Amino acid sequence: MKGIILSGGSGTRLYPLTVSFSKQLMPVYDKPMIYYPLTTLMLAGIREVLVITTPQDRHAFERLLGDGSKWGMSIRYAEQAEPRGIAEAFIIGERFIDNNPVCLILGDNIFYGDGLIRQLERVVTLKTGAHIFGYFVKNPRRYGVVAFDEMQNVISIEEKPEHPKSPYAVTGIYFYDGTVVKKAQSLKPSGRGELEITDINNLYLRDGKLTVSLFGRGIAWLDTGTHESLLEAGNFIQIIEKRQGLKIGCPEEIAFRKGFISPDELHELIKPLATTEYGLYLSRIVRQL
């Protein structure tokens, strides 16, 4: 399976922070925001990734992530000139997807918690259909909402409904088979002028090929699209890392633990970071070998 990180958009909710700086390059405590969705894909075992960003921000992402080879990955780039909706990512990424199953994750979403890896590794084997995740939220009107019948079968998915049928929001990570490109190409823009990911999900639901899992209380889902949520995410990461002594969203560590890179390759990555807290953390991992 391949992966796409959608890191476009104008970031207007974070104005004026995003006037000259991409939201997904901003720090969430001690790492750039994009490290978190990137490492989520890595935890799922995905090694081929397409980063979709704006023309003006592309060079900054390339400078930060490179081609991915240092982490045993392949990272490519594409541009979304205007924010025309999440579903446009599949049209932009058509050649990259090449009829393969694909996981799309939003560049400002953070996932963390017990059982997350097991859920991702189970879904990443998807060959046909689509799989999304629901998450209990206090105010579902802000999100796409998935509703179930008494047998826990999905009956509807609505985008930001005025009267939600359930408290379960659709999170910003989606798994689809290779037909998602044609489905995206068949969409018409919504009233917001965007190609809606909810419409993609409803096409799979109509065909009886959509499955949904619910993230439980042990998993945190953070959307960092506002000033308040960006601060909360940074505080969350800082608290967990301080108490556990383990880093969240560290691509060097995950690449090593997943077998993407060797111990010798990890040593090489540490050398230019040797005097930094980040480098010292990676050095402790090496000493544990």
FITIRO-386191 format. One record per residue (C-alpha): residue in three letters; x, z, y; residue number from 0. Coordinates in Angstrom, 3 decimals. Example, Ala and Ser with C-alpha at 12.3 -4.5 7.8 and 13.67 -1.06 7.14 Angstrom:
<residuo = ALA u = 12.300 w = 7.800 v = -4.500 num = 0>
<residuo = SER u = 13.670 w = 7.140 v = -1.060 num = 1>
//
This chain:
<residuo = MET u = 0.000 w = 0.000 v = 0.000 num = 0>
<residuo = LYS u = 1.108 w = -0.769 v = 3.546 num = 1>
<residuo = GLY u = 0.572 w = 1.357 v = 6.640 num = 2>
<residuo = ILE u = -0.403 w = 0.686 v = 10.251 num = 3>
<residuo = ILE u = 0.027 w = 3.130 v = 13.125 num = 4>
<residuo = LEU u = -2.167 w = 2.208 v = 16.072 num = 5>
<residuo = SER u = -0.335 w = 3.392 v = 19.167 num = 6>
<residuo = GLY u = -1.853 w = 1.206 v = 21.852 num = 7>
<residuo = GLY u = -4.505 w = 2.121 v = 24.372 num = 8>
<residuo = SER u = -4.190 w = 3.123 v = 27.995 num = 9>
<residuo = GLY u = -4.225 w = 6.902 v = 27.531 num = 10>
<residuo = THR u = -6.565 w = 7.372 v = 30.494 num = 11>
<residuo = ARG u = -7.673 w = 10.813 v = 29.314 num = 12>
<residuo = LEU u = -4.098 w = 12.028 v = 29.812 num = 13>
<residuo = TYR u = -3.692 w = 10.613 v = 33.336 num = 14>
<residuo = PRO u = -1.325 w = 10.934 v = 35.201 num = 15>
<residuo = LEU u = 1.010 w = 11.679 v = 32.269 num = 16>
<residuo = THR u = 0.476 w = 8.198 v = 30.862 num = 17>
<residuo = VAL u = 0.980 w = 6.177 v = 34.034 num = 18>
<residuo = SER u = 4.513 w = 5.185 v = 33.011 num = 19>
<residuo = PHE u = 4.803 w = 6.667 v = 29.539 num = 20>
<residuo = SER u = 3.028 w = 5.997 v = 26.244 num = 21>
<residuo = LYS u = 0.930 w = 8.873 v = 24.966 num = 22>
<residuo = GLN u = 2.361 w = 8.519 v = 21.463 num = 23>
<residuo = LEU u = 5.915 w = 9.038 v = 22.774 num = 24>
<residuo = MET u = 5.078 w = 12.368 v = 24.384 num = 25>
<residuo = PRO u = 6.449 w = 15.543 v = 22.810 num = 26>
<residuo = VAL u = 4.258 w = 17.637 v = 20.550 num = 27>
<residuo = TYR u = 6.430 w = 20.739 v = 20.599 num = 28>
<residuo = ASP u = 9.807 w = 19.483 v = 19.285 num = 29>
<residuo = LYS u = 9.122 w = 15.901 v = 18.188 num = 30>
<residuo = PRO u = 7.593 w = 12.714 v = 19.615 num = 31>
<residuo = MET u = 3.896 w = 12.481 v = 18.840 num = 32>
<residuo = ILE u = 4.306 w = 9.356 v = 16.702 num = 33>
<residuo = TYR u = 6.528 w = 11.252 v = 14.247 num = 34>
<residuo = TYR u = 3.457 w = 13.070 v = 12.940 num = 35>
<residuo = PRO u = 1.333 w = 10.062 v = 11.887 num = 36>
<residuo = LEU u = 4.491 w = 8.304 v = 10.678 num = 37>
<residuo = THR u = 5.397 w = 11.181 v = 8.381 num = 38>
<residuo = THR u = 1.809 w = 11.408 v = 7.156 num = 39>
<residuo = LEU u = 2.197 w = 7.846 v = 5.870 num = 40>
<residuo = MET u = 5.553 w = 8.779 v = 4.373 num = 41>
<residuo = LEU u = 4.009 w = 11.758 v = 2.560 num = 42>
<residuo = ALA u = 1.514 w = 9.318 v = 1.035 num = 43>
<residuo = GLY u = 4.459 w = 7.288 v = -0.281 num = 44>
<residuo = ILE u = 4.001 w = 4.384 v = 2.143 num = 45>
<residuo = ARG u = 7.290 w = 2.722 v = 3.121 num = 46>
<residuo = GLU u = 6.171 w = -0.485 v = 4.896 num = 47>
<residuo = VAL u = 4.736 w = 0.288 v = 8.320 num = 48>
<residuo = LEU u = 3.521 w = -1.756 v = 11.280 num = 49>
<residuo = VAL u = 3.469 w = -0.010 v = 14.660 num = 50>
<residuo = ILE u = 0.966 w = -1.588 v = 17.050 num = 51>
<residuo = THR u = 1.598 w = -0.737 v = 20.669 num = 52>
<residuo = THR u = 1.332 w = -2.199 v = 24.150 num = 53>
<residuo = PRO u = 3.721 w = -4.914 v = 25.402 num = 54>
<residuo = GLN u = 5.196 w = -2.554 v = 27.995 num = 55>
<residuo = ASP u = 5.846 w = 0.250 v = 25.478 num = 56>
<residuo = ARG u = 7.122 w = -1.779 v = 22.544 num = 57>
<residuo = HIS u = 10.808 w = -1.504 v = 23.456 num = 58>
<residuo = ALA u = 10.609 w = 2.291 v = 23.713 num = 59>
<residuo = PHE u = 9.106 w = 2.547 v = 20.224 num = 60>
<residuo = GLU u = 11.740 w = 0.192 v = 18.834 num = 61>
<residuo = ARG u = 14.478 w = 2.306 v = 20.409 num = 62>
<residuo = LEU u = 13.000 w = 5.501 v = 18.919 num = 63>
<residuo = LEU u = 12.140 w = 4.320 v = 15.406 num = 64>
<residuo = GLY u = 14.313 w = 1.262 v = 14.862 num = 65>
<residuo = ASP u = 13.584 w = -0.830 v = 11.797 num = 66>
<residuo = GLY u = 13.029 w = 2.265 v = 9.658 num = 67>
<residuo = SER u = 16.004 w = 1.583 v = 7.389 num = 68>
<residuo = LYS u = 17.670 w = 4.900 v = 8.270 num = 69>
<residuo = TRP u = 14.701 w = 6.581 v = 6.560 num = 70>
<residuo = GLY u = 14.559 w = 4.116 v = 3.655 num = 71>
<residuo = MET u = 11.586 w = 2.339 v = 5.195 num = 72>
<residuo = SER u = 10.621 w = -0.947 v = 6.820 num = 73>
<residuo = ILE u = 9.065 w = -0.642 v = 10.288 num = 74>
<residuo = ARG u = 7.805 w = -3.652 v = 12.183 num = 75>
<residuo = TYR u = 6.065 w = -3.994 v = 15.523 num = 76>
<residuo = ALA u = 3.133 w = -5.852 v = 17.041 num = 77>
<residuo = GLU u = 1.353 w = -5.750 v = 20.373 num = 78>
<residuo = GLN u = -2.194 w = -4.989 v = 21.453 num = 79>
<residuo = ALA u = -2.387 w = -6.355 v = 24.977 num = 80>
<residuo = GLU u = -5.630 w = -4.580 v = 25.852 num = 81>
<residuo = PRO u = -7.469 w = -1.648 v = 24.218 num = 82>
<residuo = ARG u = -10.066 w = -3.709 v = 22.338 num = 83>
<residuo = GLY u = -10.883 w = -1.213 v = 19.620 num = 84>
<residuo = ILE u = -9.381 w = 0.331 v = 16.508 num = 85>
<residuo = ALA u = -10.647 w = -2.427 v = 14.214 num = 86>
<residuo = GLU u = -8.615 w = -5.027 v = 16.116 num = 87>
<residuo = ALA u = -5.533 w = -3.547 v = 14.433 num = 88>
<residuo = PHE u = -6.423 w = -5.452 v = 11.255 num = 89>
<residuo = ILE u = -6.661 w = -8.762 v = 13.105 num = 90>
<residuo = ILE u = -3.338 w = -8.151 v = 14.850 num = 91>
<residuo = GLY u = -1.781 w = -7.075 v = 11.560 num = 92>
<residuo = GLU u = -3.210 w = -9.882 v = 9.394 num = 93>
<residuo = ARG u = 0.166 w = -11.375 v = 8.452 num = 94>
<residuo = PHE u = 1.653 w = -7.934 v = 7.837 num = 95>
<residuo = ILE u = -1.242 w = -6.867 v = 5.595 num = 96>
<residuo = ASP u = -1.105 w = -10.145 v = 3.644 num = 97>
<residuo = ASN u = -4.181 w = -9.284 v = 1.528 num = 98>
<residuo = ASN u = -2.680 w = -5.949 v = 0.440 num = 99>
<residuo = PRO u = -4.429 w = -2.563 v = 0.621 num = 100>
<residuo = VAL u = -3.623 w = -0.840 v = 3.901 num = 101>
<residuo = CYS u = -3.804 w = 2.602 v = 5.465 num = 102>
<residuo = LEU u = -4.513 w = 2.775 v = 9.184 num = 103>
<residuo = ILE u = -3.683 w = 5.984 v = 11.041 num = 104>
<residuo = LEU u = -4.177 w = 6.644 v = 14.738 num = 105>
<residuo = GLY u = -0.988 w = 7.378 v = 16.640 num = 106>
<residuo = ASP u = -2.386 w = 10.498 v = 18.312 num = 107>
<residuo = ASN u = -3.711 w = 12.216 v = 15.169 num = 108>
<residuo = ILE u = -1.911 w = 15.049 v = 13.378 num = 109>
<residuo = PHE u = -2.712 w = 16.208 v = 9.841 num = 110>
<residuo = TYR u = -1.235 w = 19.303 v = 8.243 num = 111>
<residuo = GLY u = -2.067 w = 21.742 v = 5.488 num = 112>
<residuo = ASP u = -2.236 w = 22.756 v = 1.876 num = 113>
<residuo = GLY u = -3.470 w = 20.010 v = -0.421 num = 114>
<residuo = LEU u = -2.950 w = 17.198 v = 2.093 num = 115>
<residuo = ILE u = -0.234 w = 15.471 v = 0.065 num = 116>
<residuo = ARG u = -2.311 w = 15.577 v = -3.124 num = 117>
<residuo = GLN u = -5.268 w = 13.979 v = -1.358 num = 118>
<residuo = LEU u = -3.133 w = 11.259 v = 0.208 num = 119>
<residuo = GLU u = -1.273 w = 10.437 v = -3.006 num = 120>
<residuo = ARG u = -4.582 w = 10.118 v = -4.837 num = 121>
<residuo = VAL u = -6.141 w = 7.748 v = -2.294 num = 122>
<residuo = VAL u = -3.031 w = 5.620 v = -1.730 num = 123>
<residuo = THR u = -3.614 w = 4.049 v = -5.171 num = 124>
<residuo = LEU u = -6.801 w = 2.417 v = -3.852 num = 125>
<residuo = LYS u = -7.130 w = -1.223 v = -4.875 num = 126>
<residuo = THR u = -10.702 w = -2.109 v = -3.918 num = 127>
<residuo = GLY u = -13.158 w = -0.733 v = -1.402 num = 128>
<residuo = ALA u = -12.501 w = 1.816 v = 1.307 num = 129>
<residuo = HIS u = -11.860 w = 5.541 v = 1.538 num = 130>
<residuo = ILE u = -12.163 w = 7.763 v = 4.611 num = 131>
<residuo = PHE u = -12.042 w = 11.503 v = 5.256 num = 132>
<residuo = GLY u = -14.584 w = 13.799 v = 6.859 num = 133>
<residuo = TYR u = -13.815 w = 17.008 v = 8.722 num = 134>
<residuo = PHE u = -16.161 w = 19.795 v = 9.831 num = 135>
<residuo = VAL u = -16.202 w = 19.974 v = 13.640 num = 136>
<residuo = LYS u = -17.983 w = 22.089 v = 16.225 num = 137>
<residuo = ASN u = -19.147 w = 19.159 v = 18.381 num = 138>
<residuo = PRO u = -19.665 w = 16.063 v = 16.211 num = 139>
<residuo = ARG u = -21.165 w = 14.067 v = 19.101 num = 140>
<residuo = ARG u = -17.594 w = 13.276 v = 20.216 num = 141>
<residuo = TYR u = -16.787 w = 11.436 v = 16.982 num = 142>
<residuo = GLY u = -17.907 w = 8.998 v = 14.354 num = 143>
<residuo = VAL u = -20.168 w = 11.077 v = 12.116 num = 144>
<residuo = VAL u = -20.670 w = 10.677 v = 8.366 num = 145>
<residuo = ALA u = -23.873 w = 11.995 v = 6.789 num = 146>
<residuo = PHE u = -24.683 w = 12.704 v = 3.138 num = 147>
<residuo = ASP u = -27.769 w = 13.073 v = 0.975 num = 148>
<residuo = GLU u = -28.435 w = 16.082 v = -1.263 num = 149>
<residuo = MET u = -26.232 w = 14.523 v = -3.973 num = 150>
<residuo = GLN u = -23.319 w = 14.164 v = -1.500 num = 151>
<residuo = ASN u = -23.656 w = 10.382 v = -1.390 num = 152>
<residuo = VAL u = -22.852 w = 8.813 v = 1.973 num = 153>
<residuo = ILE u = -26.010 w = 7.606 v = 3.683 num = 154>
<residuo = SER u = -24.834 w = 6.765 v = 7.195 num = 155>
<residuo = ILE u = -21.913 w = 6.594 v = 9.610 num = 156>
<residuo = GLU u = -22.704 w = 6.641 v = 13.323 num = 157>
<residuo = GLU u = -20.386 w = 6.357 v = 16.313 num = 158>
<residuo = LYS u = -20.745 w = 9.284 v = 18.742 num = 159>
<residuo = PRO u = -24.454 w = 9.882 v = 18.036 num = 160>
<residuo = GLU u = -26.577 w = 11.827 v = 20.497 num = 161>
<residuo = HIS u = -28.205 w = 13.641 v = 17.599 num = 162>
<residuo = PRO u = -25.648 w = 13.910 v = 14.752 num = 163>
<residuo = LYS u = -27.010 w = 13.994 v = 11.206 num = 164>
<residuo = SER u = -24.147 w = 16.171 v = 10.004 num = 165>
<residuo = PRO u = -21.230 w = 18.249 v = 11.348 num = 166>
<residuo = TYR u = -18.647 w = 15.998 v = 9.649 num = 167>
<residuo = ALA u = -16.473 w = 13.790 v = 11.844 num = 168>
<residuo = VAL u = -14.586 w = 10.805 v = 10.483 num = 169>
<residuo = THR u = -10.885 w = 11.510 v = 10.911 num = 170>
<residuo = GLY u = -8.265 w = 9.097 v = 12.206 num = 171>
<residuo = ILE u = -6.874 w = 7.979 v = 8.849 num = 172>
<residuo = TYR u = -8.515 w = 5.153 v = 6.892 num = 173>
<residuo = PHE u = -7.733 w = 3.421 v = 3.589 num = 174>
<residuo = TYR u = -8.949 w = -0.146 v = 2.923 num = 175>
<residuo = ASP u = -8.477 w = -2.990 v = 0.489 num = 176>
<residuo = GLY u = -7.183 w = -6.391 v = 1.596 num = 177>
<residuo = THR u = -10.637 w = -7.678 v = 2.558 num = 178>
<residuo = VAL u = -10.580 w = -5.490 v = 5.674 num = 179>
<residuo = VAL u = -9.031 w = -8.322 v = 7.706 num = 180>
<residuo = LYS u = -11.955 w = -10.687 v = 7.119 num = 181>
<residuo = LYS u = -14.374 w = -7.863 v = 7.830 num = 182>
<residuo = ALA u = -12.666 w = -7.152 v = 11.136 num = 183>
<residuo = GLN u = -12.723 w = -10.843 v = 12.035 num = 184>
<residuo = SER u = -16.476 w = -10.918 v = 11.440 num = 185>
<residuo = LEU u = -17.206 w = -8.123 v = 13.927 num = 186>
<residuo = LYS u = -18.723 w = -8.556 v = 17.351 num = 187>
<residuo = PRO u = -17.668 w = -6.268 v = 20.215 num = 188>
<residuo = SER u = -19.816 w = -3.208 v = 20.764 num = 189>
<residuo = GLY u = -21.423 w = -2.227 v = 24.043 num = 190>
<residuo = ARG u = -18.048 w = -0.742 v = 24.987 num = 191>
<residuo = GLY u = -16.459 w = -4.172 v = 24.501 num = 192>
<residuo = GLU u = -14.499 w = -2.965 v = 21.465 num = 193>
<residuo = LEU u = -14.279 w = -3.785 v = 17.762 num = 194>
<residuo = GLU u = -15.446 w = -0.498 v = 16.266 num = 195>
<residuo = ILE u = -13.913 w = 1.064 v = 13.171 num = 196>
<residuo = THR u = -17.370 w = 2.508 v = 12.432 num = 197>
<residuo = ASP u = -18.659 w = -1.041 v = 11.990 num = 198>
<residuo = ILE u = -15.902 w = -1.703 v = 9.432 num = 199>
<residuo = ASN u = -16.878 w = 1.442 v = 7.535 num = 200>
<residuo = ASN u = -20.530 w = 0.463 v = 7.580 num = 201>
<residuo = LEU u = -19.725 w = -2.944 v = 6.085 num = 202>
<residuo = TYR u = -18.070 w = -1.208 v = 3.136 num = 203>
<residuo = LEU u = -20.955 w = 1.270 v = 2.945 num = 204>
<residuo = ARG u = -23.476 w = -1.584 v = 2.859 num = 205>
<residuo = ASP u = -21.630 w = -3.115 v = -0.095 num = 206>
<residuo = GLY u = -21.491 w = 0.221 v = -1.924 num = 207>
<residuo = LYS u = -17.678 w = 0.280 v = -1.696 num = 208>
<residuo = LEU u = -17.089 w = 3.229 v = 0.622 num = 209>
<residuo = THR u = -16.045 w = 6.658 v = -0.633 num = 210>
<residuo = VAL u = -15.507 w = 9.792 v = 1.445 num = 211>
<residuo = SER u = -13.544 w = 12.982 v = 0.842 num = 212>
<residuo = LEU u = -13.893 w = 16.106 v = 2.945 num = 213>
<residuo = PHE u = -10.847 w = 17.939 v = 4.236 num = 214>
<residuo = GLY u = -11.297 w = 21.648 v = 3.611 num = 215>
<residuo = ARG u = -10.367 w = 24.689 v = 5.680 num = 216>
<residuo = GLY u = -6.777 w = 24.557 v = 4.458 num = 217>
<residuo = ILE u = -6.102 w = 21.315 v = 6.326 num = 218>
<residuo = ALA u = -5.780 w = 21.020 v = 10.096 num = 219>
<residuo = TRP u = -6.744 w = 17.813 v = 11.890 num = 220>
<residuo = LEU u = -5.619 w = 17.607 v = 15.517 num = 221>
<residuo = ASP u = -6.512 w = 14.850 v = 17.979 num = 222>
<residuo = THR u = -4.036 w = 14.983 v = 20.873 num = 223>
<residuo = GLY u = -5.909 w = 12.715 v = 23.270 num = 224>
<residuo = THR u = -6.596 w = 15.243 v = 26.065 num = 225>
<residuo = HIS u = -4.413 w = 17.625 v = 28.063 num = 226>
<residuo = GLU u = -5.971 w = 20.627 v = 26.353 num = 227>
<residuo = SER u = -5.687 w = 19.230 v = 22.819 num = 228>
<residuo = LEU u = -2.094 w = 18.096 v = 23.460 num = 229>
<residuo = LEU u = -1.154 w = 21.631 v = 24.473 num = 230>
<residuo = GLU u = -3.032 w = 23.132 v = 21.527 num = 231>
<residuo = ALA u = -1.246 w = 20.797 v = 19.099 num = 232>
<residuo = GLY u = 2.161 w = 21.781 v = 20.489 num = 233>
<residuo = ASN u = 1.304 w = 25.462 v = 20.206 num = 234>
<residuo = PHE u = 0.057 w = 24.957 v = 16.652 num = 235>
<residuo = ILE u = 3.258 w = 23.209 v = 15.546 num = 236>
<residuo = GLN u = 5.422 w = 25.838 v = 17.274 num = 237>
<residuo = ILE u = 3.632 w = 28.748 v = 15.589 num = 238>
<residuo = ILE u = 3.789 w = 27.242 v = 12.094 num = 239>
<residuo = GLU u = 7.437 w = 26.224 v = 12.400 num = 240>
<residuo = LYS u = 8.501 w = 29.585 v = 13.829 num = 241>
<residuo = ARG u = 6.751 w = 31.615 v = 11.130 num = 242>
<residuo = GLN u = 7.706 w = 29.440 v = 8.173 num = 243>
<residuo = GLY u = 11.113 w = 28.231 v = 9.296 num = 244>
<residuo = LEU u = 10.082 w = 24.745 v = 8.150 num = 245>
<residuo = LYS u = 9.557 w = 21.717 v = 10.333 num = 246>
<residuo = ILE u = 6.375 w = 19.651 v = 10.423 num = 247>
<residuo = GLY u = 6.692 w = 15.882 v = 10.828 num = 248>
<residuo = CYS u = 10.441 w = 15.578 v = 10.213 num = 249>
<residuo = PRO u = 11.055 w = 12.021 v = 8.916 num = 250>
<residuo = GLU u = 14.641 w = 12.689 v = 7.785 num = 251>
<residuo = GLU u = 13.568 w = 15.592 v = 5.579 num = 252>
<residuo = ILE u = 10.542 w = 13.784 v = 4.153 num = 253>
<residuo = ALA u = 12.541 w = 10.613 v = 3.477 num = 254>
<residuo = PHE u = 15.010 w = 12.701 v = 1.494 num = 255>
<residuo = ARG u = 12.427 w = 14.753 v = -0.404 num = 256>
<residuo = LYS u = 10.428 w = 11.614 v = -1.286 num = 257>
<residuo = GLY u = 13.555 w = 9.888 v = -2.583 num = 258>
<residuo = PHE u = 13.601 w = 7.220 v = 0.137 num = 259>
<residuo = ILE u = 17.207 w = 8.130 v = 0.999 num = 260>
<residuo = SER u = 20.072 w = 9.742 v = -0.922 num = 261>
<residuo = PRO u = 21.894 w = 13.013 v = -0.128 num = 262>
<residuo = ASP u = 24.811 w = 10.986 v = 1.249 num = 263>
<residuo = GLU u = 22.481 w = 9.043 v = 3.537 num = 264>
<residuo = LEU u = 20.958 w = 12.300 v = 4.775 num = 265>
<residuo = HIS u = 24.477 w = 13.586 v = 5.534 num = 266>
<residuo = GLU u = 25.101 w = 10.497 v = 7.689 num = 267>
<residuo = LEU u = 21.887 w = 11.069 v = 9.627 num = 268>
<residuo = ILE u = 22.896 w = 14.659 v = 10.343 num = 269>
<residuo = LYS u = 26.348 w = 13.861 v = 11.786 num = 270>
<residuo = PRO u = 25.265 w = 12.855 v = 15.329 num = 271>
<residuo = LEU u = 22.774 w = 15.753 v = 15.387 num = 272>
<residuo = ALA u = 25.167 w = 18.431 v = 14.125 num = 273>
<residuo = THR u = 25.060 w = 20.642 v = 17.243 num = 274>
<residuo = THR u = 21.304 w = 20.422 v = 17.807 num = 275>
<residuo = GLU u = 18.635 w = 22.720 v = 16.420 num = 276>
<residuo = TYR u = 17.158 w = 19.690 v = 14.660 num = 277>
<residuo = GLY u = 20.499 w = 18.888 v = 13.043 num = 278>
<residuo = LEU u = 21.089 w = 22.500 v = 12.031 num = 279>
<residuo = TYR u = 17.712 w = 22.516 v = 10.317 num = 280>
<residuo = LEU u = 18.615 w = 19.396 v = 8.330 num = 281>
<residuo = SER u = 21.994 w = 20.922 v = 7.486 num = 282>
<residuo = ARG u = 20.227 w = 23.920 v = 5.950 num = 283>
<residuo = ILE u = 18.273 w = 21.522 v = 3.751 num = 284>
<residuo = VAL u = 21.518 w = 19.930 v = 2.567 num = 285>
<residuo = ARG u = 23.020 w = 23.330 v = 1.749 num = 286>
<residuo = GLN u = 20.037 w = 24.050 v = -0.475 num = 287>
<residuo = LEU u = 20.844 w = 21.085 v = -2.722 num = 288>
//
